[in-house]
C-alpha cells in the first residue's frame, strides 16, 4: 500500500538518527547501562498501555460479551497481547515483557524505585499525568510518556496503532545487543535476564508482532488518506519523542560523570 510506504520513507532519516545515536557509545559501562534502564523502563511500560488501548477498542473486554466488530483486528491484537503480557519467563513461569525488564534491572543492580513508585501511585488511583510528576520519574522519561498519552487521549485509533507500530523496540540496533553481551561477560552474568528480555521482546517484534501491527494499521486506515495522514504524524511524533528520550538519557549520563573506562 503506497500510503504505508510513504510513511516508511518519511521515517528513514528519523530511524537512522536513532539507530546511530550517541547513546550507544555511552553505555559501554554497567553503571551507564543501569541509568539507561532506569529511564527506558518507562518506555517499556507505556508500550503496554498502547497495546491495551488497541485491545479495549478492537476486542470485547466487557460483560456481557458481544462479538468484535473487526474479527481480524481482534485476532491480531490478542495474539500480540498473549506474548507481551504473559510470555514464558525463561524459568518455567509466565510474565509480561515489562516484568521481564524490571527483573533484569534488579539482577544488574539498576534502581527500580522510580518505576515502582510510579506504578504504586497508579494503583492508588492517581491520574497518569499527576503520577508522572513524581520526583522519582526522570524528566526525559516523563516527557516521553506524556507524548504517548497525548496520542492515547486523542482517541484516534489509527494514531494509537501507528504509535504502536512505528515506536517499537526494534529501534534498538544490533550494536546495543552486542554491548549487553560484552557487559554481561565482564559482569559475570549479571545481564542474563536482560539478554533474555532482548531475545524475547525485540525478537518477537521483528519477526511476528511488527508484521501483525503493520497489517492492523493497514486495516484500520484502509483507503482513507486523512487517516493515513494522522497515522504518519503520530509516527513522526513518536520517533521525535524517542530521540528526545535518548538525548535526555545521554545528558543524564554526562551529568553523572559516567565516562568510558
C-alpha positions in Angstrom: 0.0 0.0 0.0 1.5 3.3 -1.1 0.4 5.2 2.0 2.4 2.8 4.2 5.4 3.2 2.0 5.1 7.0 2.2 5.2 6.8 6.0 8.2 4.4 6.0 10.1 6.7 3.6 9.5 9.8 5.8 10.7 7.9 8.8 14.0 6.7 7.3 16.1 9.7 8.5 14.4 9.7 11.9 15.1 6.0 12.4 18.7 6.4 11.2 19.3 9.2 13.7 18.0 6.9 16.5 20.0 3.8 15.4 23.2 5.9 15.2 22.5 8.0 18.3 25.5 8.8 20.5 23.8 7.0 23.4 25.2 3.7 22.2 28.8 4.9 22.6 28.0 6.0 26.1 26.6 2.8 27.7 29.6 0.6 27.4 29.9 0.6 31.2 27.4 -1.2 33.5 26.7 2.0 35.6 25.7 3.8 32.4 23.5 0.9 31.2 21.8 1.0 34.6 21.0 4.6 34.2 19.7 3.9 30.7 17.4 1.2 32.0 16.1 3.4 34.8 14.8 5.7 32.0 13.9 3.2 29.3 11.7 1.1 31.6 9.1 3.8 31.3 9.0 3.4 27.5 8.6 -0.4 28.0 5.7 0.3 30.3 3.9 2.8 28.1 4.2 0.4 25.1 1.9 -1.9 27.1 -0.5 1.0 27.5 -0.7 1.5 23.8 -1.4 -2.2 23.3 -4.2 -2.3 25.9 -5.9 0.6 24.2 -5.9 -1.4 21.0 -7.3 -4.4 22.9 -10.1 -2.4 24.5 -11.1 -0.8 21.3 -10.9 -3.9 19.0 -11.7 -6.8 21.3 -14.6 -7.2 23.7 -13.3 -6.9 27.3 -16.7 -6.3 28.9 -19.5 -8.4 30.3 -21.9 -9.3 28.7 -19.6 -10.3 25.8 -20.5 -9.3 22.3 -18.7 -10.3 19.1 -15.9 -8.0 17.9 -16.8 -5.7 15.0 -13.4 -6.4 13.4 -12.6 -10.2 14.0 -9.2 -9.9 12.1 -8.1 -6.9 14.1 -9.3 -8.7 17.3 -7.2 -11.7 16.4 -4.1 -9.7 15.6 -4.3 -7.7 18.9 -5.0 -10.8 21.0 -2.0 -12.7 19.6 0.3 -9.8 20.4 -1.2 -9.4 23.9 -0.7 -13.1 24.6 3.1 -12.8 24.4 3.6 -9.2 25.5 1.5 -9.7 28.7 2.1 -13.4 29.5 5.2 -14.7 27.8 7.4 -17.5 29.1 9.8 -16.0 31.6 12.7 -18.4 31.0 12.2 -20.0 34.4 9.2 -22.2 33.7 6.6 -19.5 34.6 5.0 -16.5 32.8 5.4 -12.8 32.9 4.8 -9.7 30.9 7.8 -8.2 29.0 7.6 -5.3 31.3 8.1 -7.6 34.3 11.0 -9.3 32.5 12.6 -5.9 32.0 12.1 -4.9 35.7 13.5 -8.3 36.8 16.6 -7.6 34.6 17.0 -4.3 36.3 17.1 -5.9 39.7 19.6 -8.5 38.5 22.1 -5.9 37.3 21.7 -3.5 40.2 19.6 -0.8 38.5 17.4 1.3 40.7 13.7 0.3 40.4 12.4 2.9 42.9 11.3 5.4 40.2 9.2 2.9 38.2 7.9 1.2 41.3 6.8 4.4 42.9 5.1 5.5 39.7 3.2 2.2 39.5 2.3 2.4 43.2 0.7 5.8 42.6 -1.3 4.4 39.7 -2.5 1.5 41.8 -3.8 4.0 44.3 -5.8 5.8 41.7 -3.5 8.7 40.9 -4.1 10.1 37.5 -1.4 9.3 35.0 -0.3 12.9 34.5 -0.1 13.5 38.3 1.8 10.3 38.8 4.4 11.4 36.2 5.1 14.5 38.2 6.7 12.3 41.0 10.3 13.3 41.6 11.2 9.7 41.1 10.3 9.8 37.4 13.3 11.0 35.3 12.4 14.2 33.4 13.2 12.7 30.0 11.0 9.6 30.7 8.2 11.9 31.9 8.2 13.8 28.6 8.2 10.6 26.6 5.2 9.1 28.4 3.4 12.4 28.2 3.7 12.3 24.4 2.4 8.7 24.3 -0.6 9.6 26.4 -1.3 12.6 24.3 -1.8 10.2 21.5 -3.8 7.8 23.6 -6.1 10.5 24.9 -6.7 11.8 21.3 -9.0 8.8 21.0 -7.8 8.3 17.4 -7.4 4.6 16.9 -5.2 5.0 13.8 -2.9 7.3 15.7 -2.6 4.7 18.5 -2.0 1.9 16.1 0.7 3.9 14.3 2.4 4.8 17.6 2.4 1.1 18.5 3.6 0.0 15.0 6.4 2.5 14.5 7.6 3.3 18.0 8.6 -0.2 18.8 11.8 -1.7 20.4 13.1 -2.8 17.0 14.6 0.7 17.1 17.3 -0.7 19.3 20.2 -1.5 16.9 22.3 -4.7 16.9 25.2 -2.8 18.5 23.1 -2.4 21.6 22.7 -6.2 21.9 26.4 -6.7 21.4 27.1 -4.1 24.1 24.9 -6.0 26.5 26.6 -9.3 25.6 30.0 -7.8 26.3 28.9 -6.3 29.6 27.3 -9.5 30.7 30.6 -11.4 30.1 32.5 -8.7 32.0 30.0 -8.7 34.8 29.8 -12.4 35.4 26.3 -12.9 34.0 24.5 -10.0 35.7 22.8 -9.2 32.4 21.4 -12.7 31.7 17.9 -11.6 32.4 18.3 -8.6 30.2 19.6 -10.7 27.4 16.6 -12.9 27.7 14.3 -9.8 27.5 16.0 -8.6 24.4 15.8 -12.0 22.8 12.0 -12.3 23.5 10.7 -8.8 23.1 12.8 -7.5 20.3 12.9 -10.8 18.5 9.1 -11.1 18.6 8.7 -7.5 17.5 10.8 -8.0 14.4 9.6 -11.5 13.4 5.9 -11.6 14.4 4.4 -8.6 16.2 5.8 -6.0 13.8 4.2 -7.5 10.7 1.0 -8.1 12.7 0.9 -4.4 13.8 1.5 -3.3 10.2 -1.4 -5.4 9.0 -3.6 -3.9 11.7 -2.7 -0.3 10.8 -3.4 -1.0 7.1 -6.8 -2.5 8.1 -7.7 0.5 10.3 -6.6 3.2 7.8 -7.9 1.5 4.7 -8.0 3.8 1.7 -8.8 6.9 3.8 -6.0 9.5 3.1 -6.9 11.5 6.1 -6.5 8.5 8.4 -3.1 7.8 6.9 -2.1 11.4 7.4 -3.0 11.1 11.1 -1.0 7.8 11.3 2.0 9.5 9.7 2.0 12.4 12.1 1.7 10.0 15.1 4.7 8.0 13.8 6.8 11.1 13.4 5.8 12.4 16.8 6.8 9.1 18.4 10.2 8.9 16.8 10.9 12.5 17.7 9.9 11.7 21.3 12.2 8.7 21.3 15.0 11.0 20.0 14.4 13.4 22.9 14.4 10.4 25.3 17.8 9.2 24.1 19.1 12.8 24.3 17.8 13.1 27.8 19.5 9.8 28.9 22.7 10.9 27.3 22.6 14.2 29.2 21.9 12.3 32.4 24.9 10.1 31.9 27.1 13.1 31.3 25.7 14.8 34.4 26.5 11.8 36.5 30.1 11.9 35.2 29.9 8.4 33.8 32.5 8.0 31.0 34.2 5.2 29.2 36.7 3.4 31.3 
